[in-house]
Amino acid sequence: MPVKGVSRVGGLGTAAVLSGAVATAAVLTSCGTSNSSAPEQPSRAAPSESPSRAAPSRSSTPSKSPRPSKRPTPSASASRSTPGTVQLPPLHADFDYQIGGAYPPPAGVRIVSRDRTAAPAPGLYNICYVNAFQAQPDERASWPADLLLRDADGEVVVDEDWGEALLDIRTAAKRARVAARVNRWIDGCATKGFDAVEPDNYDSYTRSDDLLTANDATAFITLLSRHAHTRRLAIAQKNTVELAGLRKRTGLDFAIAEECAEYNECGQYARAFHDRVIVIEYSDSGLRKARSGFAGRLSIVRRDVDVSTPASSDYVRKVR
C-alpha cells in the first residue's frame, strides 16, 4: 500500500534485523509447505472476497475491475527465471501502479499492478496485489479470532495508518493457516491470468510492538513464494529493504519498492534483485532522485499517495 502519511514507521534497524535473520534458515526448515486445499479451520464465517484497500501500503511506508479467464499474452521482453517456471517482469519497463482502481493503462506501459479483485490488463505483464500480512478493515471479522495478533492484554494489534489488524504468524501452525487463506487469493490471481503476485505488508513485524520478528516474516513469505511458484506466478518482495539480502532463501523474484529513492534504498534493492525492481515515488523530488540514479535500469513511476484513478482530482502519474 502507499506511503503512510509523511513519516516512515520505525521498527528494527538494519543491523538488528539482519543479525536476527541469521536464524531464519532454521525457522524456514521447520515451517513446512503451504497447502491451498488444506482446511483453514476458521472459528468465524468463511473469508469474504471484498476488495482490498483503495490505497497502497508501506511499513517502511506506502502500499490498491472484471477478469478474463485466459492469461494475457506476456511481454516479448519478459524473461523466465527457469524454462517452464515463472515469468519475470521485463527490466526497466514503463510501469503503472493501479492498486487504487483499474483504468486503461497509459501509452507505453508494459507492466501494471492491480488489486486481486481487478482484471488483468490484456497484453501486459500483470501483477496481482494481495494484502498478505494484515487484515483489511472490512475483512477483519471474517478472520479466525486467534489469527489476529494480540498483545499481552489480549488487544488486537492494529496498523494505525490503515486501521488493519496484524495477522499472527508467530508459529508454524498459524503461518500455515494464514497461508491457506492467502494462497486461495493467489490461486484466484493465477486463474484470472495475472503473471505475478505482490504480497503487501512484509514489514508488518516492524509495527508489531516486537511481537513479530523478521524470522516470522521470512518464514511466512517463503510459504507464499512456494505456493505462487506452483501456480507459475512470480512473487515480489514489497518494501522491507532490510530483508532484501534473503531473497534467494525466501524465493522472491523481484522487488516493488515504494520511495526507495526518497530513503536512499534503491541501490540495495537493485543489487539484491539484479535491477529487476519496480519503484514507486510519491513526490516530484523522489521521482527526480530515482531517475538521476536509476533511469534506464529500474522501472520508475511517480504516483499520488492514494493511487487514484484518472477520474480523481488527486490523480498524479509521471515518469519524468
Secondary structure, DSSP 8 states (H G I E B T S, - for coil): ----TTS----S-HHHHHHHGGGHHHHHHHH----TTS----SSS--------SS---SSS-------SS-----TT-EESSTTS-EE--TT--EEEETT------TT--EEEEETTS---TTSEEEEEEE-SEE-TTTGGGS-GGGB-B-TTS-B-EETTTTEEEB--SSHHHHHHHHHHHHHHHHHHHHHT-SEEEEE-GGGGGGSTTSS-HHHHHHHHHHHHHHHHHTT-EEEEES-GGGGGGHHHHT--EEEEESTTTTT-HHHHHHHHTT-EEEEESSHHHHHHHHHHHTTTSEEEEE-TT---TTSTT--EE--
